[in-house]
Amino acid sequence: MAKILIVDDDAHIVRVLSMWLGRHGYDVVTARNGEAALATLDREEVDMIISDMNMPGLDGVGLAKAVRAKSGPTIPILMLTARCDQERLSEQLAAYGVRVYPKPFLPSQLVVEINSAFGGLGVAASEGSVS
């Protein structure tokens, strides 16, 4: 079972993503900001990081840079953002192998994106449908 680290300061987003990902066969760990995410990564191995872009303290870009400096390109990172400059942000984060995904989002569509990042290996992909 793939383990996904959700990093977001919005408790509602964390709750919704945790529920959807758990329902689709993923193991979920959470952190409320970039600093807490780095501490989690010191204790646990994860297969993917889904992070909010704008958080107090270490934001999504800072987290992505720190993860890449520490772990290299091995962990897929999906960055959630409501920023209107998503194209520019995508270009900025491309060097770090980060995929940008817009907020607001449909949880079912985000699960499709996550399954795609894992090469369709998630539970939802193997069942052939995402609800």
MODELLER restraints for C-alpha pairs under 7 A, 6 or more apart:
rsr = mdl.restraints
at = mdl.atoms
rsr.add(forms.Gaussian(group=physical.xy_distance, feature=features.Distance(at['CA:1:A'], at['CA:25:A']), mean=6.79, stdev=0.5))
rsr.add(forms.Gaussian(group=physical.xy_distance, feature=features.Distance(at['CA:1:A'], at['CA:26:A']), mean=5.91, stdev=0.5))
rsr.add(forms.Gaussian(group=physical.xy_distance, feature=features.Distance(at['CA:1:A'], at['CA:27:A']), mean=6.46, stdev=0.5))
rsr.add(forms.Gaussian(group=physical.xy_distance, feature=features.Distance(at['CA:2:A'], at['CA:26:A']), mean=5.43, stdev=0.5))
rsr.add(forms.Gaussian(group=physical.xy_distance, feature=features.Distance(at['CA:2:A'], at['CA:27:A']), mean=6.06, stdev=0.5))
rsr.add(forms.Gaussian(group=physical.xy_distance, feature=features.Distance(at['CA:2:A'], at['CA:47:A']), mean=5.83, stdev=0.5))
rsr.add(forms.Gaussian(group=physical.xy_distance, feature=features.Distance(at['CA:3:A'], at['CA:26:A']), mean=5.92, stdev=0.5))
rsr.add(forms.Gaussian(group=physical.xy_distance, feature=features.Distance(at['CA:3:A'], at['CA:27:A']), mean=4.52, stdev=0.5))
rsr.add(forms.Gaussian(group=physical.xy_distance, feature=features.Distance(at['CA:3:A'], at['CA:28:A']), mean=5.63, stdev=0.5))
rsr.add(forms.Gaussian(group=physical.xy_distance, feature=features.Distance(at['CA:3:A'], at['CA:46:A']), mean=5.05, stdev=0.5))
rsr.add(forms.Gaussian(group=physical.xy_distance, feature=features.Distance(at['CA:3:A'], at['CA:47:A']), mean=5.24, stdev=0.5))
rsr.add(forms.Gaussian(group=physical.xy_distance, feature=features.Distance(at['CA:3:A'], at['CA:48:A']), mean=6.75, stdev=0.5))
rsr.add(forms.Gaussian(group=physical.xy_distance, feature=features.Distance(at['CA:4:A'], at['CA:26:A']), mean=6.89, stdev=0.5))
rsr.add(forms.Gaussian(group=physical.xy_distance, feature=features.Distance(at['CA:4:A'], at['CA:27:A']), mean=6.22, stdev=0.5))
rsr.add(forms.Gaussian(group=physical.xy_distance, feature=features.Distance(at['CA:4:A'], at['CA:28:A']), mean=5.00, stdev=0.5))
rsr.add(forms.Gaussian(group=physical.xy_distance, feature=features.Distance(at['CA:4:A'], at['CA:29:A']), mean=6.30, stdev=0.5))
rsr.add(forms.Gaussian(group=physical.xy_distance, feature=features.Distance(at['CA:4:A'], at['CA:46:A']), mean=5.74, stdev=0.5))
rsr.add(forms.Gaussian(group=physical.xy_distance, feature=features.Distance(at['CA:4:A'], at['CA:47:A']), mean=5.81, stdev=0.5))
rsr.add(forms.Gaussian(group=physical.xy_distance, feature=features.Distance(at['CA:4:A'], at['CA:48:A']), mean=4.82, stdev=0.5))
rsr.add(forms.Gaussian(group=physical.xy_distance, feature=features.Distance(at['CA:4:A'], at['CA:49:A']), mean=5.69, stdev=0.5))
rsr.add(forms.Gaussian(group=physical.xy_distance, feature=features.Distance(at['CA:5:A'], at['CA:28:A']), mean=5.97, stdev=0.5))
rsr.add(forms.Gaussian(group=physical.xy_distance, feature=features.Distance(at['CA:5:A'], at['CA:29:A']), mean=4.88, stdev=0.5))
rsr.add(forms.Gaussian(group=physical.xy_distance, feature=features.Distance(at['CA:5:A'], at['CA:30:A']), mean=5.42, stdev=0.5))
rsr.add(forms.Gaussian(group=physical.xy_distance, feature=features.Distance(at['CA:5:A'], at['CA:46:A']), mean=6.42, stdev=0.5))
rsr.add(forms.Gaussian(group=physical.xy_distance, feature=features.Distance(at['CA:5:A'], at['CA:48:A']), mean=6.28, stdev=0.5))
rsr.add(forms.Gaussian(group=physical.xy_distance, feature=features.Distance(at['CA:5:A'], at['CA:49:A']), mean=4.75, stdev=0.5))
rsr.add(forms.Gaussian(group=physical.xy_distance, feature=features.Distance(at['CA:5:A'], at['CA:50:A']), mean=6.15, stdev=0.5))
rsr.add(forms.Gaussian(group=physical.xy_distance, feature=features.Distance(at['CA:6:A'], at['CA:14:A']), mean=6.66, stdev=0.5))
rsr.add(forms.Gaussian(group=physical.xy_distance, feature=features.Distance(at['CA:6:A'], at['CA:29:A']), mean=6.32, stdev=0.5))
rsr.add(forms.Gaussian(group=physical.xy_distance, feature=features.Distance(at['CA:6:A'], at['CA:30:A']), mean=4.73, stdev=0.5))
rsr.add(forms.Gaussian(group=physical.xy_distance, feature=features.Distance(at['CA:6:A'], at['CA:31:A']), mean=6.28, stdev=0.5))
rsr.add(forms.Gaussian(group=physical.xy_distance, feature=features.Distance(at['CA:6:A'], at['CA:49:A']), mean=6.05, stdev=0.5))
rsr.add(forms.Gaussian(group=physical.xy_distance, feature=features.Distance(at['CA:6:A'], at['CA:50:A']), mean=4.88, stdev=0.5))
rsr.add(forms.Gaussian(group=physical.xy_distance, feature=features.Distance(at['CA:6:A'], at['CA:51:A']), mean=5.86, stdev=0.5))
rsr.add(forms.Gaussian(group=physical.xy_distance, feature=features.Distance(at['CA:7:A'], at['CA:30:A']), mean=5.86, stdev=0.5))
rsr.add(forms.Gaussian(group=physical.xy_distance, feature=features.Distance(at['CA:7:A'], at['CA:31:A']), mean=4.80, stdev=0.5))
rsr.add(forms.Gaussian(group=physical.xy_distance, feature=features.Distance(at['CA:7:A'], at['CA:32:A']), mean=5.64, stdev=0.5))
rsr.add(forms.Gaussian(group=physical.xy_distance, feature=features.Distance(at['CA:7:A'], at['CA:33:A']), mean=5.90, stdev=0.5))
rsr.add(forms.Gaussian(group=physical.xy_distance, feature=features.Distance(at['CA:7:A'], at['CA:34:A']), mean=6.95, stdev=0.5))
rsr.add(forms.Gaussian(group=physical.xy_distance, feature=features.Distance(at['CA:7:A'], at['CA:37:A']), mean=6.46, stdev=0.5))
rsr.add(forms.Gaussian(group=physical.xy_distance, feature=features.Distance(at['CA:7:A'], at['CA:50:A']), mean=6.14, stdev=0.5))
rsr.add(forms.Gaussian(group=physical.xy_distance, feature=features.Distance(at['CA:7:A'], at['CA:51:A']), mean=4.48, stdev=0.5))
rsr.add(forms.Gaussian(group=physical.xy_distance, feature=features.Distance(at['CA:7:A'], at['CA:52:A']), mean=6.18, stdev=0.5))
rsr.add(forms.Gaussian(group=physical.xy_distance, feature=features.Distance(at['CA:8:A'], at['CA:14:A']), mean=6.35, stdev=0.5))
rsr.add(forms.Gaussian(group=physical.xy_distance, feature=features.Distance(at['CA:8:A'], at['CA:31:A']), mean=6.63, stdev=0.5))
rsr.add(forms.Gaussian(group=physical.xy_distance, feature=features.Distance(at['CA:8:A'], at['CA:32:A']), mean=5.09, stdev=0.5))
rsr.add(forms.Gaussian(group=physical.xy_distance, feature=features.Distance(at['CA:8:A'], at['CA:33:A']), mean=5.94, stdev=0.5))
rsr.add(forms.Gaussian(group=physical.xy_distance, feature=features.Distance(at['CA:8:A'], at['CA:51:A']), mean=5.97, stdev=0.5))
rsr.add(forms.Gaussian(group=physical.xy_distance, feature=features.Distance(at['CA:8:A'], at['CA:52:A']), mean=5.12, stdev=0.5))
rsr.add(forms.Gaussian(group=physical.xy_distance, feature=features.Distance(at['CA:8:A'], at['CA:55:A']), mean=6.99, stdev=0.5))
rsr.add(forms.Gaussian(group=physical.xy_distance, feature=features.Distance(at['CA:9:A'], at['CA:32:A']), mean=4.63, stdev=0.5))
rsr.add(forms.Gaussian(group=physical.xy_distance, feature=features.Distance(at['CA:9:A'], at['CA:33:A']), mean=5.91, stdev=0.5))
rsr.add(forms.Gaussian(group=physical.xy_distance, feature=features.Distance(at['CA:9:A'], at['CA:55:A']), mean=6.13, stdev=0.5))
rsr.add(forms.Gaussian(group=physical.xy_distance, feature=features.Distance(at['CA:17:A'], at['CA:107:A']), mean=6.96, stdev=0.5))
rsr.add(forms.Gaussian(group=physical.xy_distance, feature=features.Distance(at['CA:18:A'], at['CA:28:A']), mean=6.13, stdev=0.5))
rsr.add(forms.Gaussian(group=physical.xy_distance, feature=features.Distance(at['CA:20:A'], at['CA:107:A']), mean=6.73, stdev=0.5))
rsr.add(forms.Gaussian(group=physical.xy_distance, feature=features.Distance(at['CA:22:A'], at['CA:28:A']), mean=6.74, stdev=0.5))
rsr.add(forms.Gaussian(group=physical.xy_distance, feature=features.Distance(at['CA:24:A'], at['CA:123:A']), mean=5.58, stdev=0.5))
rsr.add(forms.Gaussian(group=physical.xy_distance, feature=features.Distance(at['CA:24:A'], at['CA:124:A']), mean=5.52, stdev=0.5))
rsr.add(forms.Gaussian(group=physical.xy_distance, feature=features.Distance(at['CA:25:A'], at['CA:122:A']), mean=6.83, stdev=0.5))
rsr.add(forms.Gaussian(group=physical.xy_distance, feature=features.Distance(at['CA:25:A'], at['CA:123:A']), mean=5.29, stdev=0.5))
rsr.add(forms.Gaussian(group=physical.xy_distance, feature=features.Distance(at['CA:31:A'], at['CA:37:A']), mean=5.18, stdev=0.5))
rsr.add(forms.Gaussian(group=physical.xy_distance, feature=features.Distance(at['CA:33:A'], at['CA:55:A']), mean=6.17, stdev=0.5))
rsr.add(forms.Gaussian(group=physical.xy_distance, feature=features.Distance(at['CA:33:A'], at['CA:56:A']), mean=6.91, stdev=0.5))
rsr.add(forms.Gaussian(group=physical.xy_distance, feature=features.Distance(at['CA:33:A'], at['CA:58:A']), mean=6.75, stdev=0.5))
rsr.add(forms.Gaussian(group=physical.xy_distance, feature=features.Distance(at['CA:34:A'], at['CA:58:A']), mean=4.76, stdev=0.5))
rsr.add(forms.Gaussian(group=physical.xy_distance, feature=features.Distance(at['CA:34:A'], at['CA:59:A']), mean=5.96, stdev=0.5))
rsr.add(forms.Gaussian(group=physical.xy_distance, feature=features.Distance(at['CA:34:A'], at['CA:60:A']), mean=6.83, stdev=0.5))
rsr.add(forms.Gaussian(group=physical.xy_distance, feature=features.Distance(at['CA:34:A'], at['CA:63:A']), mean=5.42, stdev=0.5))
rsr.add(forms.Gaussian(group=physical.xy_distance, feature=features.Distance(at['CA:35:A'], at['CA:58:A']), mean=6.07, stdev=0.5))
rsr.add(forms.Gaussian(group=physical.xy_distance, feature=features.Distance(at['CA:47:A'], at['CA:75:A']), mean=5.82, stdev=0.5))
rsr.add(forms.Gaussian(group=physical.xy_distance, feature=features.Distance(at['CA:48:A'], at['CA:75:A']), mean=5.37, stdev=0.5))
rsr.add(forms.Gaussian(group=physical.xy_distance, feature=features.Distance(at['CA:48:A'], at['CA:76:A']), mean=4.93, stdev=0.5))
rsr.add(forms.Gaussian(group=physical.xy_distance, feature=features.Distance(at['CA:48:A'], at['CA:77:A']), mean=5.91, stdev=0.5))
rsr.add(forms.Gaussian(group=physical.xy_distance, feature=features.Distance(at['CA:49:A'], at['CA:76:A']), mean=6.34, stdev=0.5))
rsr.add(forms.Gaussian(group=physical.xy_distance, feature=features.Distance(at['CA:49:A'], at['CA:77:A']), mean=4.77, stdev=0.5))
rsr.add(forms.Gaussian(group=physical.xy_distance, feature=features.Distance(at['CA:49:A'], at['CA:78:A']), mean=6.23, stdev=0.5))
rsr.add(forms.Gaussian(group=physical.xy_distance, feature=features.Distance(at['CA:50:A'], at['CA:77:A']), mean=5.88, stdev=0.5))
rsr.add(forms.Gaussian(group=physical.xy_distance, feature=features.Distance(at['CA:50:A'], at['CA:78:A']), mean=4.75, stdev=0.5))
rsr.add(forms.Gaussian(group=physical.xy_distance, feature=features.Distance(at['CA:50:A'], at['CA:79:A']), mean=5.90, stdev=0.5))
rsr.add(forms.Gaussian(group=physical.xy_distance, feature=features.Distance(at['CA:51:A'], at['CA:60:A']), mean=6.16, stdev=0.5))
rsr.add(forms.Gaussian(group=physical.xy_distance, feature=features.Distance(at['CA:51:A'], at['CA:78:A']), mean=6.34, stdev=0.5))
rsr.add(forms.Gaussian(group=physical.xy_distance, feature=features.Distance(at['CA:51:A'], at['CA:79:A']), mean=5.00, stdev=0.5))
rsr.add(forms.Gaussian(group=physical.xy_distance, feature=features.Distance(at['CA:51:A'], at['CA:80:A']), mean=5.95, stdev=0.5))
rsr.add(forms.Gaussian(group=physical.xy_distance, feature=features.Distance(at['CA:52:A'], at['CA:60:A']), mean=5.92, stdev=0.5))
rsr.add(forms.Gaussian(group=physical.xy_distance, feature=features.Distance(at['CA:52:A'], at['CA:79:A']), mean=5.75, stdev=0.5))
rsr.add(forms.Gaussian(group=physical.xy_distance, feature=features.Distance(at['CA:52:A'], at['CA:80:A']), mean=4.72, stdev=0.5))
rsr.add(forms.Gaussian(group=physical.xy_distance, feature=features.Distance(at['CA:52:A'], at['CA:81:A']), mean=6.05, stdev=0.5))
rsr.add(forms.Gaussian(group=physical.xy_distance, feature=features.Distance(at['CA:53:A'], at['CA:59:A']), mean=5.87, stdev=0.5))
rsr.add(forms.Gaussian(group=physical.xy_distance, feature=features.Distance(at['CA:53:A'], at['CA:60:A']), mean=4.20, stdev=0.5))
rsr.add(forms.Gaussian(group=physical.xy_distance, feature=features.Distance(at['CA:53:A'], at['CA:61:A']), mean=6.77, stdev=0.5))
rsr.add(forms.Gaussian(group=physical.xy_distance, feature=features.Distance(at['CA:53:A'], at['CA:79:A']), mean=6.06, stdev=0.5))
rsr.add(forms.Gaussian(group=physical.xy_distance, feature=features.Distance(at['CA:53:A'], at['CA:80:A']), mean=5.87, stdev=0.5))
rsr.add(forms.Gaussian(group=physical.xy_distance, feature=features.Distance(at['CA:53:A'], at['CA:81:A']), mean=5.32, stdev=0.5))
rsr.add(forms.Gaussian(group=physical.xy_distance, feature=features.Distance(at['CA:54:A'], at['CA:60:A']), mean=6.35, stdev=0.5))
rsr.add(forms.Gaussian(group=physical.xy_distance, feature=features.Distance(at['CA:60:A'], at['CA:79:A']), mean=6.97, stdev=0.5))
rsr.add(forms.Gaussian(group=physical.xy_distance, feature=features.Distance(at['CA:64:A'], at['CA:96:A']), mean=6.94, stdev=0.5))
rsr.add(forms.Gaussian(group=physical.xy_distance, feature=features.Distance(at['CA:65:A'], at['CA:96:A']), mean=6.96, stdev=0.5))
rsr.add(forms.Gaussian(group=physical.xy_distance, feature=features.Distance(at['CA:68:A'], at['CA:96:A']), mean=6.78, stdev=0.5))
rsr.add(forms.Gaussian(group=physical.xy_distance, feature=features.Distance(at['CA:73:A'], at['CA:97:A']), mean=6.93, stdev=0.5))
rsr.add(forms.Gaussian(group=physical.xy_distance, feature=features.Distance(at['CA:76:A'], at['CA:98:A']), mean=7.00, stdev=0.5))
rsr.add(forms.Gaussian(group=physical.xy_distance, feature=features.Distance(at['CA:77:A'], at['CA:98:A']), mean=5.07, stdev=0.5))
rsr.add(forms.Gaussian(group=physical.xy_distance, feature=features.Distance(at['CA:77:A'], at['CA:99:A']), mean=6.38, stdev=0.5))
rsr.add(forms.Gaussian(group=physical.xy_distance, feature=features.Distance(at['CA:78:A'], at['CA:98:A']), mean=5.84, stdev=0.5))
rsr.add(forms.Gaussian(group=physical.xy_distance, feature=features.Distance(at['CA:78:A'], at['CA:99:A']), mean=4.85, stdev=0.5))
rsr.add(forms.Gaussian(group=physical.xy_distance, feature=features.Distance(at['CA:78:A'], at['CA:100:A']), mean=5.88, stdev=0.5))
rsr.add(forms.Gaussian(group=physical.xy_distance, feature=features.Distance(at['CA:78:A'], at['CA:101:A']), mean=6.79, stdev=0.5))
rsr.add(forms.Gaussian(group=physical.xy_distance, feature=features.Distance(at['CA:79:A'], at['CA:98:A']), mean=6.73, stdev=0.5))
rsr.add(forms.Gaussian(group=physical.xy_distance, feature=features.Distance(at['CA:79:A'], at['CA:99:A']), mean=6.02, stdev=0.5))
rsr.add(forms.Gaussian(group=physical.xy_distance, feature=features.Distance(at['CA:79:A'], at['CA:100:A']), mean=4.70, stdev=0.5))
rsr.add(forms.Gaussian(group=physical.xy_distance, feature=features.Distance(at['CA:79:A'], at['CA:101:A']), mean=5.86, stdev=0.5))
rsr.add(forms.Gaussian(group=physical.xy_distance, feature=features.Distance(at['CA:80:A'], at['CA:100:A']), mean=6.09, stdev=0.5))
rsr.add(forms.Gaussian(group=physical.xy_distance, feature=features.Distance(at['CA:80:A'], at['CA:101:A']), mean=4.93, stdev=0.5))
rsr.add(forms.Gaussian(group=physical.xy_distance, feature=features.Distance(at['CA:80:A'], at['CA:102:A']), mean=5.72, stdev=0.5))
rsr.add(forms.Gaussian(group=physical.xy_distance, feature=features.Distance(at['CA:80:A'], at['CA:103:A']), mean=6.17, stdev=0.5))
rsr.add(forms.Gaussian(group=physical.xy_distance, feature=features.Distance(at['CA:81:A'], at['CA:101:A']), mean=6.44, stdev=0.5))
rsr.add(forms.Gaussian(group=physical.xy_distance, feature=features.Distance(at['CA:81:A'], at['CA:102:A']), mean=5.20, stdev=0.5))
rsr.add(forms.Gaussian(group=physical.xy_distance, feature=features.Distance(at['CA:81:A'], at['CA:103:A']), mean=5.28, stdev=0.5))
rsr.add(forms.Gaussian(group=physical.xy_distance, feature=features.Distance(at['CA:82:A'], at['CA:102:A']), mean=5.82, stdev=0.5))
rsr.add(forms.Gaussian(group=physical.xy_distance, feature=features.Distance(at['CA:82:A'], at['CA:103:A']), mean=4.64, stdev=0.5))
rsr.add(forms.Gaussian(group=physical.xy_distance, feature=features.Distance(at['CA:82:A'], at['CA:104:A']), mean=6.77, stdev=0.5))
rsr.add(forms.Gaussian(group=physical.xy_distance, feature=features.Distance(at['CA:90:A'], at['CA:99:A']), mean=6.92, stdev=0.5))
rsr.add(forms.Gaussian(group=physical.xy_distance, feature=features.Distance(at['CA:90:A'], at['CA:100:A']), mean=5.78, stdev=0.5))
rsr.add(forms.Gaussian(group=physical.xy_distance, feature=features.Distance(at['CA:108:A'], at['CA:130:A']), mean=6.18, stdev=0.5))
rsr.add(forms.Gaussian(group=physical.xy_distance, feature=features.Distance(at['CA:108:A'], at['CA:131:A']), mean=5.81, stdev=0.5))
rsr.add(forms.Gaussian(group=physical.xy_distance, feature=features.Distance(at['CA:112:A'], at['CA:130:A']), mean=6.98, stdev=0.5))
rsr.add(forms.Gaussian(group=physical.xy_distance, feature=features.Distance(at['CA:115:A'], at['CA:121:A']), mean=6.22, stdev=0.5))
rsr.add(forms.Gaussian(group=physical.xy_distance, feature=features.Distance(at['CA:115:A'], at['CA:122:A']), mean=5.22, stdev=0.5))
rsr.add(forms.Gaussian(group=physical.xy_distance, feature=features.Distance(at['CA:115:A'], at['CA:125:A']), mean=6.28, stdev=0.5))
rsr.add(forms.Gaussian(group=physical.xy_distance, feature=features.Distance(at['CA:124:A'], at['CA:130:A']), mean=5.51, stdev=0.5))
